[in-house]
Amino acid sequence: MIISHKYKFIFIHCRKVAGSSIKNTLWPYLGDDDIVIGSLDEILKNGHTLNSRAKKTLYHPRALNVTRKAFLERWRYGNTNRYRNLVNTAVKAKYKKTLFRNPVHSPAEAVKRYFPYEWENYYKFCFVRNPFDQALSEYFYQTRGLERDVSFSHFLKAMAGEVDDPKIVPHGFRSNWPLYTCDDELAIDYAGKYESIEEEFKIVCQHLGVPCQDRLMKEKKAKGDKGEISSWYSEDDIQRVRSIYADEIRFFGY
């Protein structure tokens, strides 16, 4: 999530919809007091430094224990992946009790409650994705690095609650619907489509007055060759996706 006081917008980071790419693309233009939750490890990896708000957040009581580990890691070994991941975790720790257990993907109701002025006065946007494509992307991401084989059907069964396998399901909401709705109604100003994200991201940047790059930076590419998406789906799996992402399919006409 991003809350930019400089440009007066809230970016809702939906799962598997290029949120990390958007954060990394916007970071060089954000203000020193702007809030970014999540993706700070990639931002540091790309050679950027933390802004004042992120540095201040590292010293929050809920973040301080992780921050100590991060600083010790940097003192011993330098700018390692572990150091960057700890910094990212420390910032998220600050917001866990107030926003959500996974504050990167906080529900709209929580953001509205914790940032009432910004919610009422700032431009709010997100991007959504075809659930059949999103579910496959989620599968590759959630099962990366496992020492066991997990079929796509088994993953969807776990997502749908048919089998108990918490290690392969997202830590938070299965669907992105609660992230940008309140009382089951759309609560943001703009929901762009992943399928045309480059063009629609430019439209949002132009509306906000943010300098816009020609292309989004690419982050968090999951390994695996999807091939033809339909080839992954049995009839039962299609129905599972229709159930898991029912609200998004209904509202956006996927």
C-alpha positions as CSV (number, residue, x, y, z in Angstrom):
1,M,0.0,0.0,0.0
2,I,1.1,3.6,-0.6
3,I,-0.3,6.7,1.0
4,S,1.2,9.7,-0.7
5,H,0.8,13.0,1.0
6,K,2.8,14.7,-1.7
7,Y,0.4,13.6,-4.5
8,K,-2.7,13.0,-2.3
9,F,-3.4,9.4,-3.3
10,I,-3.9,6.0,-1.8
11,F,-2.7,3.0,-3.8
12,I,-4.4,-0.3,-2.7
13,H,-1.9,-3.2,-3.3
14,C,-4.0,-6.1,-4.5
15,R,-2.4,-9.6,-4.6
16,K,-0.7,-10.7,-7.7
17,V,-1.6,-7.6,-9.7
18,A,1.9,-6.0,-10.2
19,G,1.7,-4.0,-6.9
20,S,5.5,-4.4,-6.3
21,S,6.2,-3.1,-9.8
22,I,4.0,-0.1,-9.2
23,K,5.6,0.7,-5.9
24,N,9.1,0.5,-7.4
25,T,8.1,2.6,-10.3
26,L,6.6,5.3,-8.1
27,W,9.2,5.3,-5.4
28,P,11.7,7.9,-6.9
29,Y,8.9,10.4,-7.1
30,L,7.3,10.0,-3.7
31,G,7.6,12.5,-0.9
32,D,9.8,12.1,2.2
33,D,6.8,11.7,4.4
34,D,4.9,9.3,2.1
35,I,4.0,5.9,3.5
36,V,4.9,2.7,1.7
37,I,4.0,-0.7,3.3
38,G,5.6,-3.7,1.6
39,S,8.1,-4.0,-1.3
40,L,10.8,-2.0,0.6
41,D,13.2,-5.0,0.1
42,E,12.9,-4.6,-3.7
43,I,13.2,-0.8,-3.4
44,L,16.4,-1.2,-1.5
45,K,17.7,-3.8,-3.9
46,N,17.1,-1.4,-6.8
47,G,19.6,1.0,-5.2
48,H,17.2,3.4,-3.6
49,T,17.4,4.7,0.0
50,L,14.6,4.8,2.6
51,N,12.7,8.1,3.0
52,S,12.3,9.8,6.3
53,R,8.9,8.2,7.1
54,A,10.3,4.7,6.6
55,K,13.3,5.4,8.7
56,K,11.1,6.8,11.5
57,T,8.9,3.8,11.3
58,L,11.9,1.5,12.0
59,Y,12.1,2.9,15.5
60,H,8.4,2.4,16.3
61,P,8.1,0.1,19.4
62,R,6.4,-2.7,17.4
63,A,9.1,-2.6,14.8
64,L,12.2,-2.1,17.0
65,N,12.9,-5.8,17.7
66,V,13.1,-6.6,13.9
67,T,15.0,-3.3,13.3
68,R,17.8,-4.4,15.7
69,K,18.2,-7.6,13.8
70,A,18.3,-5.7,10.5
71,F,21.0,-3.3,11.7
72,L,23.0,-6.2,13.1
73,E,22.8,-8.0,9.8
74,R,23.9,-4.9,7.9
75,W,26.8,-4.3,10.4
76,R,28.1,-7.8,10.0
77,Y,27.5,-8.6,6.3
78,G,26.4,-5.4,4.5
79,N,23.4,-4.8,2.3
80,T,22.2,-8.5,2.1
81,N,18.9,-9.9,1.1
82,R,18.3,-10.8,4.7
83,Y,18.9,-7.1,5.8
84,R,16.5,-5.8,3.1
85,N,13.9,-8.4,4.1
86,L,14.2,-7.5,7.8
87,V,13.7,-3.8,7.0
88,N,10.6,-4.6,5.0
89,T,9.3,-6.8,7.9
90,A,10.0,-4.1,10.5
91,V,7.9,-1.5,8.6
92,K,5.1,-4.0,8.2
93,A,5.3,-4.9,11.9
94,K,4.4,-1.3,12.9
95,Y,1.0,-1.5,11.1
96,K,0.0,-5.1,11.9
97,K,-2.2,-4.3,14.9
98,T,-3.9,-1.3,13.4
99,L,-4.4,-2.3,9.7
100,F,-4.2,-6.1,9.2
101,R,-2.0,-9.1,10.0
102,N,-0.7,-8.7,6.5
103,P,-0.8,-4.9,6.2
104,V,0.6,-4.9,2.7
105,H,-2.9,-6.1,1.6
106,S,-5.1,-4.3,4.2
107,P,-8.9,-4.2,3.7
108,A,-10.4,-0.9,2.8
109,E,-12.4,-0.8,6.0
110,A,-9.2,-0.9,8.1
111,V,-7.4,1.8,6.0
112,K,-10.5,4.0,6.2
113,R,-10.6,3.6,9.9
114,Y,-6.9,4.2,10.5
115,F,-6.4,7.0,7.9
116,P,-9.8,8.7,7.9
117,Y,-8.7,12.1,6.6
118,E,-6.7,10.6,3.8
119,W,-9.4,8.1,2.9
120,E,-12.0,10.9,2.6
121,N,-9.7,13.4,0.7
122,Y,-7.2,11.4,-1.3
123,Y,-7.6,9.7,-4.7
124,K,-7.9,6.0,-4.2
125,F,-6.9,3.4,-6.9
126,C,-6.0,-0.2,-7.4
127,F,-5.6,-2.7,-10.2
128,V,-7.5,-6.0,-10.6
129,R,-6.8,-9.1,-12.6
130,N,-8.7,-11.9,-14.4
131,P,-9.2,-14.4,-11.5
132,F,-8.4,-17.4,-13.7
133,D,-5.0,-15.8,-14.5
134,Q,-4.6,-14.5,-11.0
135,A,-5.2,-17.9,-9.4
136,L,-2.5,-19.5,-11.6
137,S,0.0,-16.7,-10.8
138,E,-0.8,-17.2,-7.1
139,Y,-0.2,-20.9,-7.4
140,F,3.3,-20.5,-8.9
141,Y,4.1,-17.9,-6.3
142,Q,2.8,-19.7,-3.2
143,T,4.4,-23.1,-4.2
144,R,7.8,-21.7,-5.2
145,G,10.7,-23.4,-3.4
146,L,8.6,-26.2,-1.9
147,E,10.3,-29.6,-1.4
148,R,7.1,-31.4,-2.5
149,D,5.0,-31.3,-5.6
150,V,1.7,-29.5,-5.4
151,S,-0.8,-29.8,-8.2
152,F,-2.8,-26.8,-9.3
153,S,-6.0,-28.6,-8.4
154,H,-4.7,-29.3,-4.9
155,F,-3.8,-25.6,-4.5
156,L,-7.3,-24.5,-5.5
157,K,-8.8,-27.0,-3.1
158,A,-6.7,-25.5,-0.3
159,M,-7.8,-22.0,-1.4
160,A,-11.4,-23.1,-1.3
161,G,-11.1,-24.7,2.1
162,E,-11.7,-28.3,0.8
163,V,-8.3,-29.4,2.2
164,D,-6.2,-28.1,5.0
165,D,-2.8,-27.0,3.7
166,P,-2.1,-23.5,5.2
167,K,1.5,-23.4,3.9
168,I,0.4,-22.9,0.3
169,V,-2.4,-20.4,0.7
170,P,-1.9,-16.6,1.0
171,H,-1.4,-15.0,4.4
172,G,-4.6,-13.0,4.4
173,F,-7.6,-12.7,2.1
174,R,-7.9,-15.2,-0.7
175,S,-9.8,-12.7,-2.9
176,N,-8.8,-9.0,-3.4
177,W,-12.5,-7.9,-3.1
178,P,-12.3,-6.8,0.6
179,L,-9.2,-4.6,-0.2
180,Y,-11.1,-2.1,-2.3
181,T,-14.7,-2.4,-1.1
182,C,-16.7,-1.3,2.0
183,D,-20.1,-2.9,2.8
184,D,-19.7,-5.0,-0.4
185,E,-19.6,-1.8,-2.5
186,L,-16.7,-0.3,-4.5
187,A,-15.0,2.2,-2.2
188,I,-12.3,3.6,-4.4
189,D,-12.1,6.1,-7.3
190,Y,-10.5,3.9,-9.9
191,A,-10.0,0.2,-10.5
192,G,-7.7,-0.4,-13.5
193,K,-7.3,-3.8,-15.3
194,Y,-4.1,-5.8,-15.2
195,E,-4.7,-6.7,-18.8
196,S,-4.1,-3.1,-19.8
197,I,-2.0,-2.0,-16.8
198,E,0.6,0.0,-18.7
199,E,-1.9,2.3,-20.4
200,E,-4.1,2.6,-17.4
201,F,-1.2,3.3,-15.0
202,K,-0.2,6.2,-17.3
203,I,-3.8,7.6,-17.0
204,V,-3.6,7.5,-13.2
205,C,-0.2,9.1,-13.1
206,Q,-1.4,11.9,-15.5
207,H,-4.4,12.5,-13.3
208,L,-2.3,12.7,-10.2
209,G,0.5,14.8,-11.7
210,V,3.1,12.0,-11.0
211,P,6.0,11.8,-13.5
212,C,5.3,8.6,-15.5
213,Q,7.8,6.2,-17.0
214,D,7.2,4.5,-20.3
215,R,7.0,1.1,-18.6
216,L,6.5,-0.3,-15.2
217,M,9.5,-1.9,-13.4
218,K,9.2,-5.7,-13.3
219,E,9.3,-7.2,-9.9
220,K,8.5,-10.6,-8.3
221,K,8.2,-12.7,-11.4
222,A,7.1,-16.2,-10.4
223,K,8.9,-19.1,-12.0
224,G,7.0,-21.5,-14.3
225,D,5.6,-21.6,-17.8
226,K,1.9,-21.1,-17.7
227,G,1.3,-21.8,-21.4
228,E,-2.3,-21.7,-22.4
229,I,-4.2,-20.8,-19.2
230,S,-7.3,-22.9,-20.1
231,S,-5.1,-26.0,-20.3
232,W,-4.6,-25.9,-16.5
233,Y,-8.3,-26.0,-15.7
234,S,-10.7,-28.9,-15.2
235,E,-14.4,-28.2,-14.9
236,D,-14.1,-28.6,-11.1
237,D,-11.2,-26.2,-10.9
238,I,-13.2,-23.6,-12.9
239,Q,-16.0,-23.8,-10.4
240,R,-13.6,-23.4,-7.5
241,V,-12.2,-20.2,-9.0
242,R,-15.7,-19.0,-9.6
243,S,-16.5,-19.6,-6.0
244,I,-13.3,-18.1,-4.5
245,Y,-13.4,-15.0,-6.7
246,A,-17.2,-14.7,-7.1
247,D,-17.5,-11.0,-6.2
248,E,-14.8,-9.9,-8.6
249,I,-16.1,-12.1,-11.4
250,R,-19.6,-10.7,-10.9
251,F,-18.6,-7.0,-10.6
252,F,-15.9,-6.8,-13.3
253,G,-17.5,-9.3,-15.7
254,Y,-14.7,-11.7,-16.0
